[in-house]
Amino acid sequence: MGDKHQYDNPQAQYGVQPQGQQMPTGPPAEWMAPPVAVPNCPPGLEYLTVVDKVLLHQQIELMEIFTGWEVKNRFAIKNSLGQQAFFAFEESETCERQCCGPRRGFKFHVVNNAGQEVIRATREFKCCAFNCCWCANSDGCASEIMVEAPVGNVLGYVREAYDGWYHQYHILDPSKNEVFLLKGECCFCPGCWCVEHEFQLLANGSRIGAVTRNVADVFQEMCTKANNFTAEFPMDLDVRLKAVVMCSALLIDMMYFEYQK
């Protein structure tokens, strides 16, 4: 995973301004200080070298609240001090959002404070992806995202894993070899808004981090579909794997928490 050739692709595109970009509105965010260049680090991921957790705060969409019209998701991604490192916004088809809901295909563009794309997370549409841990052993049913940074260089994948009882995911390297397991709960009730939901990040059976859906305030929980997540990982973890674990929260949100309240 640490070899430079895995991301040093002459066809890769770093710093491209994505089409249809929707940066956050409201008061200006406090951004993390620009990072210094880090050897053997994909460009744009330097922010992740100095953190062991990131917070993903979904933006509240007033149009969705008042009309029920499914809009594209947007997330502010911050460090533990609340300083913003990235902003992620969804690209997806209108028809799929309204008719297929959380099963829709999507691309999440993760941009820096200059609006330059540094990470892309992509899931293809699968009509039979029903978020069922019993069906995840089928390629046609298992949900999967591909994470690139910069675009054109695959960092890894997050793939729904088969299990008779637990909701879990495999964190895969670019060759689709398993690196970590994200293991969720057996009895999973996403409608219980007052309860945190944790997916443990396991390496050889030992917990080294987690992706947790956090409880927000009463208005956000009862009246919106906006969710907050924390992605935790070891400080010395390869920055490419940090990016993949971070993006797993986007898939978990789409699969379990994109329901109408």
C-alpha atoms as one frame of an Amber mdcrd trajectory, in Angstrom:
protein
   0.000   0.000   0.000   2.856   2.385   0.614   4.495   2.227  -2.838   4.498
   5.469  -4.719   3.516   3.883  -8.010   0.044   3.171  -6.638  -0.917   6.833
  -6.880   1.783   8.414  -9.053  -0.249   7.986 -12.218   0.414  10.466 -15.046
  -3.252  10.167 -16.059  -4.463  11.154 -12.585  -6.097  14.514 -12.064  -5.386
  16.469  -8.902  -6.889  19.845  -8.127  -9.642  19.690 -10.757 -12.687  21.852
 -10.069 -15.632  19.393 -10.112 -18.720  20.319 -12.102 -21.843  21.227 -10.137
 -19.853  22.027  -7.041 -21.969  23.061  -4.036 -19.826  24.505  -1.272 -21.459
  25.198   2.095 -23.458  28.330   2.700 -23.730  30.387   5.873 -20.920  31.666
   8.117 -17.412  30.944   6.771 -15.860  27.801   8.193 -12.605  27.758  10.149
 -10.268  25.693   8.007  -7.242  23.741   9.162  -3.902  25.386   8.479  -2.544
  24.363   5.055  -0.369  21.287   5.552   3.253  21.087   4.535   4.260  18.696
   1.797   4.681  15.135   3.065   6.939  12.672   1.231   5.198   9.697  -0.359
   1.746  11.152   0.303  -0.883  11.561  -2.427  -1.381  15.287  -3.092  -4.204
  16.761  -1.052  -4.168  14.115   1.685  -1.560  15.840   3.847  -4.332  16.938
   6.250  -4.911  13.289   7.179  -1.306  12.711   8.253  -1.792  14.769  11.442
  -5.162  13.405  12.678  -6.403  10.175  14.235 -10.072  10.970  13.732 -12.272
  13.070  11.467 -15.822  14.309  11.983 -18.290  14.206   9.105 -21.204  16.602
   9.573 -23.979  16.360   7.011 -25.469  19.661   5.929 -29.136  20.298   6.755
 -31.124  20.821   3.540 -34.197  23.030   4.041 -35.691  22.088   0.671 -35.641
  18.421   1.686 -37.263  19.192   5.041 -40.189  21.183   3.621 -40.844  19.327
   0.356 -39.544  15.774   0.872 -37.597  16.128  -2.388 -34.420  14.051  -2.109
 -31.444  16.356  -2.636 -27.741  15.636  -3.005 -25.909  15.022   0.248 -23.154
  17.336   1.464 -20.720  16.902   4.357 -18.274  19.183   6.139 -15.264  17.082
   7.199 -13.442  18.421  10.256 -10.737  17.538  12.727 -11.408  16.972  16.430
 -11.040  20.731  17.076 -13.846  21.530  14.648 -11.511  22.934  11.993 -12.602
  21.986   8.494 -10.238  19.932   6.334 -12.481  18.930   3.428 -15.959  19.345
   2.013 -17.731  16.407   0.329 -20.673  16.747  -2.028 -22.676  14.173  -3.935
 -23.128  13.833  -7.673 -26.046  11.582  -8.646 -28.947  11.274 -11.070 -32.194
  13.012 -10.098 -34.340  10.044 -11.128 -32.288   7.612  -9.062 -32.429   9.864
  -6.000 -36.219  10.161  -6.109 -37.084   6.610  -7.194 -34.275   4.458  -5.781
 -33.418   6.411  -2.640 -30.432   4.953  -0.769 -29.796   2.311  -3.465 -28.795
   4.993  -5.962 -25.395   5.223  -7.561 -23.300   8.238  -6.650 -19.969   9.996
  -6.738 -18.776  11.954  -3.739 -16.318  14.691  -4.619 -14.114  15.589  -1.648
 -12.550  19.021  -2.111 -10.134  21.216  -0.192 -10.655  24.830   0.859  -9.792
  25.996  -2.663 -12.535  23.806  -4.129 -10.006  21.427  -5.708 -10.985  17.766
  -5.760  -8.566  15.619  -3.749 -10.627  12.425  -3.216 -13.458  10.778  -5.122
 -15.690   7.971  -3.790 -17.854   6.192  -6.365 -20.634   3.617  -6.050 -22.335
   2.093  -9.070 -26.099   1.669  -9.063 -27.279  -1.871  -8.284 -31.017  -2.454
  -8.469 -30.914  -5.415  -6.061 -28.745  -3.821  -3.363 -31.195  -4.061  -0.430
 -28.742  -3.579   2.463 -29.106  -7.241   3.405 -26.172  -8.929   5.143 -27.468
 -12.292   3.842 -27.151 -11.189   0.197 -23.750  -9.482   0.370 -21.912 -12.556
  -0.916 -23.324 -11.791  -4.384 -21.487  -9.222  -6.517 -24.810  -8.126  -7.942
 -26.199  -7.278  -4.496 -23.245  -6.146  -2.385 -22.728  -2.389  -2.148 -19.201
  -1.171  -2.839 -17.425   2.147  -3.204 -14.131   2.821  -4.952 -11.919   5.519
  -3.437  -9.476   7.443  -5.635  -6.919  10.111  -4.749  -6.098  11.813  -6.962
  -8.777  10.831  -9.474  -7.403   8.001 -11.584  -5.425   6.381  -8.759  -7.363
   3.832  -6.725  -6.572   3.889  -3.004  -8.910   1.061  -2.090 -12.483  -0.124
  -1.782 -15.160  -0.493   0.874 -17.327  -3.535   0.192 -20.344  -4.864   2.029
 -19.434  -8.235   3.543 -21.570 -11.339   3.894 -22.586 -12.331   7.407 -25.653
 -14.110   8.668 -26.231 -11.610  11.490 -23.831  -8.682  11.618 -23.680  -5.680
   9.309 -20.087  -5.429   8.222 -17.734  -4.219   5.492 -14.331  -5.132   4.169
 -11.722  -2.400   3.726  -9.792  -3.509   0.635  -6.529  -2.413  -0.969  -6.318
  -1.488  -4.697  -5.954  -5.195  -5.570  -9.104  -5.957  -3.515  -7.222  -7.793
  -0.794  -8.810  -7.431   2.634  -6.948  -5.087   4.985  -9.498  -4.367   7.733
 -13.011  -5.364   8.751 -15.691  -2.852   9.753 -18.046  -4.786  12.022 -21.394
  -3.327  12.996 -24.137  -4.472  15.295 -26.290  -7.575  15.130 -29.621  -5.932
  15.986 -29.466  -2.757  13.938 -32.249  -0.181  14.222 -31.380   3.009  12.278
 -34.686   4.551  13.321 -33.534   4.711  16.965 -32.224   8.255  16.689 -31.217
   8.515  20.362 -28.668   5.673  20.089 -25.165   5.767  18.640 -24.318   3.122
  16.052 -20.718   1.933  15.916 -18.867  -0.053  13.280 -15.627  -1.309  14.838
 -12.486  -1.148  12.696 -10.776  -4.508  13.229  -7.292  -5.661  12.238  -6.802
  -9.401  12.799  -9.696  -9.313  15.240  -8.342  -6.406  17.317 -10.119  -3.059
  17.488  -7.967  -0.231  16.110 -10.666   2.351  15.412 -14.314   2.789  14.489
 -16.834   4.545  12.288 -19.625   5.826  14.513 -22.916   7.469  13.694 -23.250
  10.093  16.443 -26.421  11.388  18.070 -27.185  15.003  17.108 -29.619  17.532
  18.566 -33.347  16.795  18.784 -34.338  18.973  15.792 -31.762  17.393  13.496
 -32.666  13.874  14.577 -36.448  14.251  14.384 -36.901  16.633  11.464 -33.999
  16.015   9.059 -32.034  13.211   7.467 -28.719  14.914   8.248 -26.314  12.655
  10.149 -23.019  13.125  11.958 -20.231  10.554  11.913 -16.826  10.086  13.509
 -14.154   8.032  11.747 -11.312   6.955  14.051  -8.057   5.260  13.041  -4.464
   4.948  14.321  -2.386   8.096  13.935   0.368   6.189  12.121  -1.981   4.410
   9.700  -1.114   4.793   6.021  -2.786   7.990   4.840  -4.355   6.143   1.898
  -6.136   3.773   4.274  -7.237   6.713   6.413  -8.947   8.159   3.330 -10.700
   4.848   2.594 -11.916   4.479   6.200 -13.146   8.090   6.142 -15.106   7.477
   2.944 -16.689   4.334   4.413 -18.855   6.670   6.515 -20.397   8.028   3.300
 -21.438   4.522   2.259 -22.740   3.606   5.723 -24.821   6.780   5.816 -26.319
   6.040   2.408 -27.127   2.425   3.227 -28.635   2.772   6.701 -29.592   6.354
   7.469 -31.018   7.814   4.238 -34.613   7.170   5.146 -37.546   9.561   5.394
 -38.186  10.856   8.897
